[in-house]
């Protein structure tokens, strides 16, 4: 075998065989290979082609690759659903049969005249007994705070202090820097995968830079037609010869075997060596298609058949072949066969395994060309490459405009970073954010006011308050960003875009709630003491006092719920920082700070502004134009005995009280509540929501993981078109390199691997072609896994894994022509000329340059003093017809000497035998395999297949370490982006679970009841389940950003549920003389009538507007990630509203009535009914009881 190896052409790594007729038909003869020549090595392998341990590993990988079964869970859910539906049906039947016998609560009982029907709606819930110690104390504190804010000149002082604090914090914006390194959005520098990336780059060098061209035939036909191939060659020659930057051409920066060798460019046009002269020869004689077919079937051979035919035609015409194509070669210009046809052609949808060569050539509508460029760990050394890449992009953009045959798509290594930097432009973010805030301001102004254009409108309007309310949120966002900028941290584009709008979506509702509470308390005060508003416009003391009363009562009414909601929101979002993705961590942290700042300003600055605005309104001056008093407010003061009569006829809107007519919104709420509380409606609500939740759970079971690599690229970027073209046309798009790294000093490994020179025990772990090699050596294991890639368990492409040690032995073997030294040049390595393969050249070189080793037996036992110099020669020697063992570009980036990469071939120093080399020790080497991931998509963002492949590779590395005793770690450039998805499901469970636990604890403490806390938490959990179930239909995979969105969904749900539950709990504190509380229906009716309209218009719709603004802002900056937030948050807003406004009232109503399901026997009451004691807002404010 060894005597035949010198004829191999890198078809099967280190083991190959020549056919009997020596026609250079090179066939695979590797471990477990399926070709006919595999029989050559069968005897030497005995029966260990699939040893028991490999089978055991494959079984383990199979079980890991299989997705978890949810059959048991689904069965349990089905049983529970059946039981619940049965119980619901029985309850409905029982209620329908015996419900008429059940007496109503005393609050709605006609027997009690005082508490007759409808009186619950007239009761001020704030004056009832508290629902818990925490709520009582907090209510009193907030009342005092509201009184303090509205008192005297306190509003002015608070505004001044607030603005000073905002200015101090926001001044940090002058130091604002935006992170332009897209990698730092995906992975933290302290993570294991980032450290492995750094270590790999330092030892073995960064993975080569890729410059890619995608050519799609405009007419949808095959790209293998001569005119299309000719145009493809022209475009590649333009890239090679005409694209320059500072006089730097592709040949000066590309990966190549030797200084004067052609660049490594992979394309099907390499069958013509990317040479227009070669192509035109075939074209002239009509042999393009035939040569293409022959080369595709045997890319490593010369096309002897076409060459004979071509020579005959040339002889007939008196012409001759160019010297460079004397044997009509199929190999590429850089000496490698283009054997992976699926990497060069695409554009049709068939099962990959069923596609043969003729199908590729006949149906391929897309041609791919990839140029390899040297990459350096030191970024300064990449400056020329980056400049050339930008020139390449500019030139291809021009070519794409005018090309008649192809739709041209292109990308360079620097493209993603350049486009991300473009998206991080502060001007774009600022303009988009400003537009969004103006959009929200318009909505707030419209939503806060009852639009009736007359002379009284601008007296009672809230335009100024609405503007300042939105400005408070803007100031909170500015202060938050300023604080972060003061720390010196670079802010990320995700934070800059999402933070303002999510803060706006959550914070805007508080503006409506505060103003609604003030208006509500003003109506209640007018109802109880109408005379207070007579002649009030000329009574400054009365205006101040009433303003204090209104703000005191309003803050006490809505403040506890706002504080509880804010605490829940901050805690829930804070847990989202548990994610492994820095973009999500920064977003969660900044959101916590922004929400806290927004709430603080709303409870200080906004309250002070509301106090001043209420004074303005009561004094009769116009909104916005505060210096002008309304003409209808200038009325003379009335005497006391005229007060009662004039109160009903005063022209000042605040001086008269009359029960307002039901407007359209109130009528809608009344009708909605009436329908909702019907028994049939309750049953339907429970059934529909239960069914939807079950469907959502089933949908969650199939949720994919991932995030599109284009997530942070501007919407108008050319990369979106490129990735779409690749995703639609490239049959090999889901392949990426994986390196199994053996590092000196890692784990239990030795400090260097110099003993590979002659230590058989060590060599046996890293070789595959000799008798000394272990069956379970690392290359044998990887080859076995690659050979069984069709089982879809290892996620390895079915290919041969190169073994550098086997090829090193072939390289130094004196029977080959690879390794010779020049005695006239201090025994320096004598490189082969790749273009030469004649016998004369071989004899000439052998006569002047002796072999590196004298005897073939020395190959396995290289003298220690020669080992490092020979490794250095091997690592940078060029492959060619006379030497297929040289590392060249095959092992580029897979060998490390003295903890550094092998120098680039264009800059290598002279290596002498037993003398100078590239270092003293072999410190690391890697085995490269291709990972294939079918269940991934660049456009959709799903990376499920790649994540599973990552997990499998990690397990394989651990298994190899355990079995071989050599500690191995695995690395791939893609893993930097995939690491966060490895444990993303666990992160989602932790984040959402901790958030719901906090909601449960805070709600139970605040509401003084486990029942209400559980109800609010249940609704929040249901909202998360429903939103998560909608993610897959919306095209949003599970990732760190979607986990943040799920956390925000919890905050949306809690925002309404906590308000509703608190008011519901207060309504339940009312009791009649018999000690009975109101029914659940009565409490629901009271709370919904009081809360639903303001919450829907002020909170729910404001969220829809803010999320729509998020879509408008995010789309110009980054579409995929923006859509991730937009779709998820919009679903969260809808689900939280439906659950809060429909399901929660039904659940509480049914739960309350079910727990008190017995028929109440109401004791007879006297004519007066029982006493009912309550306080008016004014008497409460002055601590003077009012008894009826």
C-alpha positions, 0 to 999 in steps of 0.5 A: 500500500505504501508504495501506491500512496504517492499517487493519491490526490487527497480524495480520502485523507491518508488512505487511498488506493489506485485502481489496477490499471493505474488510470488515476481513478482514486477511490475511498478506502477509509474506515467504514467507507462504502466503496469497492476499494474499502476491501483493501483495508478490511482485513487489517481492521478485522471486525472492528469497523463498528466496534461495540463502543462505537455502537454504544456511542451511536445509541447514546447519540440517537437517544440524545438526538430524539426530541422528548416525548410529550405523550404522557403530558398530553394524556394527563392534560386530556384527562384533566381537560375532560374532568374539568369540562365534566365538572363545568357541565355538572356545575352549569346543570346544577346552577340552572336547575337550582339557581332560582332558589338561591337568594341574592346577596343582601347588597342586591336584595330587594328586602333591604331598602337601603341596600337595594338593587344597584346601590353597590355601584354608589359605594366608594370602595376606598372608604371600606375597611382595608383588605390587609395590613400592608394595603392599609398602611400603604394607602395611608402613606400614599394619601399623605404623599398625595397631600404633600405633593399638592400642598402650597408650593410643593409642586414647584419644588418637586418639579424643580428637584425632579428636573435637576435630577433628570438633567444630572442623569441625562448629562451622561448622554454626552458620553454615550457610545454604541457597541459596534461589535455584533459578537458582543450582542451574542456572547459574554466575554467571560463565557466558556464558548468565548474563551474557547474561541479566543484560545482557538484563534490564538493557537490555531488562528481564526477561521479563514475569511469567506468572500462569497458570490451567489449567481442566480439565473434570471430566466430560471434556467440552468447555470451550466449553459455555456453563456452563463458559465462564461459570465460566471468566469468573467465575474470571478476574474473581475473579483480576482484582477480588477477589485483593488483597494490601495493597490491590494489585490485578492492574490495578496491576501487570499489563502494559497499553497505557495506564494506564487500559487493561485488563490483558493476559490471554490466554484464549479467553473474551476473545472475550467480553472476559472480561466477564460482562455481555457473555457473559450477553447472548449466553447469554440469546439462545442465541448463545454457541456461534455467536459463539465459532465466528465469533470463532475463525475471524476473531478480528480482526473484529467479529462482524457476523453474530451482531450483526445477529441479536442486534440483531434479537432485542433489538429484538423484546424492546425491549432494547438492546446495552450500549455496550461491545459495540455491534459485537459485538467479537471482539478482546480487552478490551485490543485484541488479537485472540486468534488463537492458539487452541492457546494457549488450548485443549487437552486432546486428542491429535491432530496439531497440523497436522490440528486445525481450529477446529471441532475445537478448540471441540468437543473441547477439555477444557482452558482456559488463561488467562495474565495478564501482570505487569510484571517489574523488574530491581530485585527490590525493585520486584517486591515488590507483584507477589510479594505479589499472586501469593501471594494469587492462589495462596492464593485459587486453592487455595480455589477448587480445593477447591469448584469443581464444574465444573473441576479447577483448576491454577495457577502464578505467577511466584514459585511455583518460587522459593517452593516451592524455598525450602520444599524448602530447609527445614533441619528437613525435611532434618534429620528425613529425614537422621536417619531415614536414618541410624537406618535404616542403623544398624539394618542395620549392627547386624543385618549385623555380628552373628551373631544367636543369642540366648543368654548369649554373644551380647552378649559377641561382638556388635558393636552398639557398634562398629556404632553408632560406625562409622555415627557416624564417617560422620555426623561426617565428613558434619557436618565436611564441611558445617561446613567448607563453611559456614566458607567462607561459601558457601551450601549447596544442597539437593542437597548437603544431601540427597545427600551424607550418603547417598552417603557412607553408601553408600560408607563403610559397606562399610569398617566391614564390611571392617575388622571382617571382617579383624580376625575373619579374622586372629583365626581365623588366629591361633587356628589357629596358636597356640591357647594364646594365648587360654587364660586371656586374660581375666585377662591385660591384657598379653596382651590388649593384645599380641594386639589389636596383632597383630590390628589390625596384620595386619587393617589390612595385609590390607585397608588397601591395597585401602581406600586404593586404593579411596578414592583412586580414588573421590575422583579419579573424583568430583572429575572430576564437578565438570567439569560446567557445573551448579553443583548438580553441581559443589557435590555433586561437591566436597562428596562428595570432601571427605566421602569423604576425611573419612569414610575418614580417620575410619575409619582413625583413630577407627574403628580406635581404637574397634575396638581398644578393642572387641577388648580388651573382647571378649578381656577377657570384658566385655559389649558396650554394658555394658562395665563388666560382665564375662560370667559364663562368662569368670570362670574360674581360670587354668590351669597350662601342662600343663593348657592343651592339654586345657582349650583344647578345653573352655573356656567362654570363646569366645575361648579355644578354637578349632575349625574353624567349621561351614559356615553357610548363607552359606558353603555358598551361596558354596561352591555358587556358586563351584562352579557359576560355575567350570564351563566352561558357566557361564563361556561363559554369563556371557561371552555374557550380559554381552557381549549386555547390554553391546551392548544398553546401547551401543545404548540409549545412542545414543538417550539424551535430554538434560534435567532436569525443571524440577520437579526441586527442587520438593517432592513435595507441591507444587501445581506438580507437578499443574500441570506434569502438567496442562500437559504432558498438555493444552497443545498449545503447551506446548513453545513459548518466546520467543527474542530475537535481540538487536542491541546497540550496542557488541557485537562490531563494532557501532556505539556507538548506532543513532541513524542509523536515523533517516535512514541508508538503509544502516543501515536496510536491515539492520533492515527488511522492508517498503520497497524499501531493505530488504535481502533478507537483512535480519534480519527477512527472514531470521527470517521466512524461517526461521519460514515454513519451521518445518514443516521442523523445522530452525530450530525456529521457530513458523510466525509473522510476526516483528515489525519495530519499524523498519517499524512505527515508520515507519508510526507516524510517517507523517502518513497514519496517526492514530498520532502527533499532538502537542498544541501547547497542551502544549508539543507533547507526545504526544497519545495515542489513546483505544483505545475510540474509532474514530469519524470524529467523534473522528478529525476532532476530534483532527486539528483540535487535534493536528497530525501529528508529521511534515508529509510522508509522505516524512519517515518514512524520513528522520526529522530527527535532532533528532526521532528520539529523541522519536518513538521514545519516543512509539512505544515506549509508545503504545497500539495500537487500531483507529486505530493498529496500528503503536504498539509498545504491548505488542507490542514490550514488552521489545524496545527499549532506550534509553540501555542501559535498558528503556523505562519501564513505561507506568504510570510514563512521563514526558511526551514532547514533540516535539524535546524530552524523551524517555526518553534520548539513544540507541537502544542495543539492540533485539530480534527476538522469535520463538517456538521450538517444541520437540516432543521435550521433556517437563516431566514426564519431564525430557527436553528434547532438542527444546529443547536442539536448538532452543537449538543451532540458534538459536546457529548462526542468530545466528552466521550472521546476524552473518556475513551481515549484518555486524551482530553478533547474540546470542540469548537466551531465559529458557529458555537459562539452564536449557538451557545445561548440556545443550548440551555435556552429552555431551562432559562425560559423556565427559570425566568418565567417561573421566578417571575410568577413566584414573585407575583404570587408572593407580592400579590398575596402580601398586598391583597391579604389573601392567598386566593387573590394572589393565586388568581392573579398569578394564574392569569399571568401564567396563562398569558405566558402560555398563550403567548408562547404557544403563539410564537411558533405560528408567528415565526418567532423561535425561542431565544433570549430576546423572546424570553424578555418578551415573555417576561414583559407579557407577565408584566402586561398581565399583572398590570390589569389583574392586580388593579382588578383583584384589589378593587374586587377584594375591596368590594368583597369587604362589604357585608350586610346585617347578616354578615354576608358579602356581595356575590361574585357577580355584583363585585365583578359588575362594580369593578368592571364598570369602574375600571374597564373603560379607563383601563382599555382606553388608557392602558390596553390601547396605549400598549397597542400604540406603543408596540405599533410604534416599536414596529415602525422604529425597529423595522428601519434598524433591524427587522427580524429582531424587531419583528420578534419583539413586535409580534410577541409583545402584540400577542402579549398585549392582546392575551393580557387584555382578554385574560384580564377583562374576560377570563379573570372576572369570570374566574373570580365570580365563579370561584367566589360563588362556588365557595359560597354555593349553599343557599343563603337564608337571609334573615328578615330585616327591619324597615330601615335595613341595617346601618351602613357607615362610610366616609366621604372623600372630604370627611376622610381627608379631614378625619371626620366621620360621616354616618348615614 
